[in-house]
Amino acid sequence: MRTAICPGSFDPVTLGHLDIIKRTARLFDKVVVLVVINTAKTPSFSAEERAEMLRTVTKDLPNVSVDVYDGLLVNYVKQHENSVIVKGLRAMTDFEYEFQMALMNRQMLGTTDTLFLTTSAEYLYLSSSAVKQIASFGGDFSRFVPAEIHDKIRDRLCK
């Protein structure tokens, strides 16, 4: 059985994230959506809050689980044999960064493969940062996030 690991900060989860997760779930027997703690970022939601939002929006996907990890992704991958990393790509800037990370991960672990899924066209522009900015100014961000977590995001981010 091949496991896909979908790492990210998911701060907050967007419909673009959910699209990649659902498509990955169709391709693999098991999917672990991994909230990775990135010390270079200041998140709006705690890692556990982000994981809980992900559990809420993936509850209908039986082969998807959610985990939180604080450390190098390759160390997590080592613990999950026969796994592949899946990353969503929106634009060339995403590709350049993710390609570099994929090469570094492969260099460190040797057996790590990274699969890139291009975003669906309707989410090409979408990012967690954009959602946070819209929400912080009281704008309508409902079309960008799963309905189940909209209020949680609004309550945290809207001024």
Secondary structure, 3 states (H helix, E strand, C coil): CCEEEEEECCCCCCHHHHHHHHHHHHHCCEEEEEEECCCCCCCCCCHHHHHHHHHHHCCCCCCEEEEEECCCHHHHHHHCCCEEEEEEECCHHHHHHHHHHHHHHHHHHCCCCEEEEECCHHHCCCCHHHHHHHHHCCCCCHHHCCHHHHHHHHHHHCC
